[in-house]
Amino acid sequence: MKFGTKAIHAGQEPDPSNGAIMTPIYQTSTYVQESPGKHKGYAYARGKNPTRVALEKNIAALENAKHGLCFASGMGAMDAVIKLLKPGDEVITSDDLYGGSYRMFTKVFANYGIKFHFVNMTDASNISKYVNANTKLIWAETPTNPTMQIIDIAACAAIAKQNNLMLGVDNTFASPYLQNPLDLGATIVMHSVTKYLGGHSDVVMGALCLNDDKIYEQLAFILNACGANPGPMDSFLVLRGIKTLHVRMDRHCFNGRKVAEFLKTHPKIEKLYWPGFTDHHNHEIAKKQMRDFGGMISFTLKGASLDDTFKLASSFKVFSLAESLGGVESLVNHPATMTHASIPKAERERVGVVDSLLRLSIGIEDADDLINDLKQALA
Ligand SMILES: *Cc1c(COP(=O)(O)O)cnc(C)c1O
């Protein structure tokens, strides 16, 4: 089946007891057993819930994966991946990461004896220099948040395979509609479901998809043992959100291109980050591994102080100033003080997260209204 059909149908069957076309919200914590241990596959809802199982099958289908697992948040999903490791193990990851990922690596798991190398992965050959006997995982995010760096997934997968490492890819920015890392050789793909998959800014959730049976069993064990399970109501909301993922993504991409082209010639813009431009550092790789370029755009303002940037960030009428992304409504975010505030200034500035950087999540409103809003804000 093709993507749009899977988005609407995968994992979902009419309810056998009454024919309800929508998957019910199984708002239950436990399941009655016939005799101890004899049940219909469901014992306690931390381990498994039918609404969640439908969603896990659906997201797995979108990533062409054998297995899917949903977590209470994107960070909960990543936390489970790092818990596959042991003290002494090493991870090679990118020097431009979602702020929360960087925070979890450096402030939580570094204390448990796991070592993280932050590497410029836009040239995949940099990765090999950090591989040693302790390396277990390469963790890539592409496009990166917020500077839209593109990392070559197939090249990372080749290095992972050669060295017997796992490759995890945070596919949040692209969504499964634009990019499928497992098809390019990744071991695990992770989503902050909160963003494009949910799509309506009303749920926080995470997901992992993979083909490897053994790693799946380990991750399912960690999910049940550690308890970052999402609830049935949230699972229902995401099942509903995903039904329009392909339609929304087409509009995010269409609007994203229009806004990027408008900003490109604006005299107040200094740097513009969007992988669809032919002069983007890794545009050719983006073209190869993504089906389109998405609705995330970042830019810096010429000669703007922090105050000027704050003033602009607060002057929009259609865009809302908020963290997060991937919803139907357009958002503007100031990474240096909002999503990426936990990264030390010198470190974030090295990868371009300067005080005059703003990040846009282009929604699915009318593109003309978004451009007019940018026009008035930049005037
Ligand atoms: C938001 C985000 C996360 C974290 O997901 P939550 O659902 O907020 O926990 C991880 N990676 C990226 C790229 C994100 O944008």
Ligand as a Chemical Component Dictionary entry (heavy atoms), coordinates in Angstrom:
data_LIG
# 
_chem_comp.id                   LIG 
_chem_comp.type                 NON-POLYMER 
_chem_comp.pdbx_formal_charge   0 
_chem_comp.three_letter_code    LIG 
# 
loop_
_chem_comp_atom.comp_id 
_chem_comp_atom.atom_id 
_chem_comp_atom.alt_atom_id 
_chem_comp_atom.type_symbol 
_chem_comp_atom.charge 
_chem_comp_atom.model_Cartn_x 
_chem_comp_atom.model_Cartn_y 
_chem_comp_atom.model_Cartn_z 
_chem_comp_atom.pdbx_ordinal 
LIG C1 C1 C 0 10.814 18.005 20.073 1  
LIG C2 C2 C 0 11.950 17.198 19.637 2  
LIG C3 C3 C 0 12.421 16.142 20.425 3  
LIG C4 C4 C 0 11.838 15.825 21.769 4  
LIG O1 O1 O 0 10.531 15.335 21.685 5  
LIG P1 P1 P 0 9.429  15.554 22.839 6  
LIG O2 O2 O 0 8.210  14.925 22.251 7  
LIG O3 O3 O 0 9.306  17.040 23.032 8  
LIG O4 O4 O 0 9.924  14.882 24.047 9  
LIG C5 C5 C 0 13.484 15.396 19.945 10 
LIG N1 N1 N 0 14.048 15.679 18.749 11 
LIG C6 C6 C 0 13.621 16.682 17.969 12 
LIG C7 C7 C 0 14.296 16.946 16.664 13 
LIG C8 C8 C 0 12.567 17.481 18.388 14 
LIG O5 O5 O 0 12.156 18.507 17.621 15 
# 
loop_
_chem_comp_bond.comp_id 
_chem_comp_bond.atom_id_1 
_chem_comp_bond.atom_id_2 
_chem_comp_bond.value_order 
_chem_comp_bond.pdbx_ordinal 
LIG C1 C2 SING 1  
LIG C2 C3 SING 2  
LIG C2 C8 DOUB 3  
LIG C3 C4 SING 4  
LIG C3 C5 DOUB 5  
LIG C4 O1 SING 6  
LIG O1 P1 SING 7  
LIG P1 O2 DOUB 8  
LIG P1 O3 SING 9  
LIG P1 O4 SING 10 
LIG C5 N1 SING 11 
LIG N1 C6 DOUB 12 
LIG C6 C7 SING 13 
LIG C6 C8 SING 14 
LIG C8 O5 SING 15 
# 
